[in-house]
Amino acid sequence: MAIGNPEINEKCTVLRQELKVWEKQFSAANGGRKAGRDDIKANATIASKYKEYNQLRDILSGKAPALEPSTSARKPKPVAEAAQTPSKRRSIPAATPKKLGNSTDNVHLAVPSSTSKLDFTPVAVRTMIGPTPKKTAS
């Protein structure tokens, strides 16, 4: 077993010794037969010792977190609060952004037609630039 809390190590060792003594007594009383799962479950005190022993072994091996002291700083909930069903939180939908101004105010911002685009291009440039060549010319 790993070296951990000395109190846990000592408790684990004591439990193991008690369990071994019981196993030997059981074996002697039952003609050399080892105790099975059903035999252990039939004896409540031995079953609880096995359970505690396995928990301590898991803590020492690192499989389970260490036991915390039972005196915690938590306060129990008041009975009235615990008995009441919590209410559902209502979410407020996100507001949609508002448009700036009326749609009639933005008429001058409309996309110009293709003929008005050509009005801004000098005549010399319009005649020099041809259509865009195809990617695969034949």
C-alpha positions in Angstrom: 0.0 0.0 0.0 1.1 3.5 -0.6 2.4 5.7 2.2 -0.4 8.1 3.0 -2.2 9.3 6.1 -0.8 7.4 9.1 -4.2 7.2 10.7 -5.7 5.6 7.6 -2.8 3.2 7.4 -3.2 2.1 11.0 -7.0 1.8 10.7 -6.5 -0.3 7.5 -4.0 -2.6 9.2 -6.3 -3.1 12.2 -9.3 -3.9 10.0 -7.2 -6.4 7.9 -6.1 -8.2 11.1 -9.7 -8.4 12.3 -10.9 -9.8 9.0 -8.1 -12.4 8.8 -8.9 -13.6 12.3 -12.6 -14.0 11.3 -11.6 -15.8 8.1 -9.5 -18.3 10.0 -12.3 -18.9 12.6 -14.8 -19.3 9.8 -12.5 -21.7 7.9 -12.0 -23.8 11.1 -15.7 -23.9 11.9 -16.7 -24.9 8.3 -14.2 -27.7 7.6 -11.5 -25.6 5.9 -13.9 -23.9 3.5 -13.1 -20.3 2.8 -15.8 -17.6 3.4 -17.7 -16.7 0.2 -19.5 -13.5 -0.7 -22.8 -14.9 0.7 -21.1 -15.9 4.0 -19.7 -12.4 4.4 -23.1 -10.7 3.6 -24.8 -13.0 6.1 -22.7 -11.4 8.9 -23.5 -7.7 9.1 -20.6 -6.7 11.2 -18.0 -8.4 9.0 -19.7 -7.0 5.9 -19.4 -3.5 7.2 -15.7 -4.1 8.1 -15.0 -5.4 4.6 -16.7 -2.4 3.1 -14.7 0.0 5.3 -11.5 -1.9 4.6 -12.0 -1.7 0.8 -12.8 2.1 1.0 -9.6 2.7 3.0 -7.6 0.7 0.5 -9.0 2.7 -2.4 -8.0 5.9 -0.6 -4.5 4.7 0.0 -4.0 3.6 -3.6 -5.3 6.9 -4.9 -8.5 5.5 -6.6 -10.8 7.4 -4.2 -10.5 10.9 -2.7 -9.4 11.1 1.0 -12.2 11.2 3.5 -13.0 14.7 4.8 -13.8 15.4 8.4 -17.5 15.0 9.1 -17.7 18.5 10.7 -18.2 20.6 7.7 -18.9 24.3 7.5 -22.1 23.8 5.5 -25.3 24.9 7.1 -28.4 22.8 6.4 -31.1 24.4 4.3 -34.1 25.7 6.1 -37.0 23.3 5.8 -39.3 25.8 4.1 -36.8 26.6 1.4 -35.9 22.9 0.7 -39.6 21.9 0.4 -40.4 24.6 -2.1 -40.1 23.8 -5.8 -37.7 26.2 -7.5 -39.3 28.5 -10.1 -38.2 28.4 -13.7 -36.0 31.3 -14.7 -37.4 33.2 -17.6 -35.0 34.4 -20.1 -35.5 37.7 -21.9 -35.0 37.3 -25.7 -32.3 39.4 -27.1 -33.5 42.6 -28.8 -33.2 42.9 -32.5 -31.1 45.9 -33.6 -33.2 48.7 -35.0 -32.7 50.1 -38.4 -31.4 53.6 -38.7 -34.0 56.0 -40.1 -36.8 55.2 -42.6 -36.3 53.2 -45.7 -37.4 56.3 -47.7 -34.5 58.3 -46.2 -32.0 55.8 -47.7 -33.1 56.1 -51.3 -30.0 58.1 -52.2 -27.8 55.2 -50.8 -29.3 52.7 -53.3 -26.9 50.8 -55.5 -26.4 52.7 -58.8 -27.3 51.0 -62.0 -24.7 49.7 -64.4 -25.0 52.7 -66.7 -24.4 55.1 -63.9 -21.3 53.2 -62.9 -20.0 53.8 -66.4 -20.6 57.5 -66.1 -17.8 57.7 -63.5 -15.3 55.8 -65.7 -13.3 57.9 -68.2 -14.1 57.1 -71.8 -10.5 56.2 -72.6 -10.5 53.5 -69.9 -13.9 52.2 -70.9 -12.7 51.4 -74.5 -9.4 49.9 -73.4 -10.8 47.4 -70.9 -12.5 44.4 -72.5 -14.4 41.5 -71.1 -12.7 39.3 -68.4 -11.0 36.4 -70.1 -12.2 32.9 -69.4 -10.2 30.6 -67.2 -10.0 27.9 -69.9 -9.8 29.6 -73.2 -10.2 27.5 -76.3 
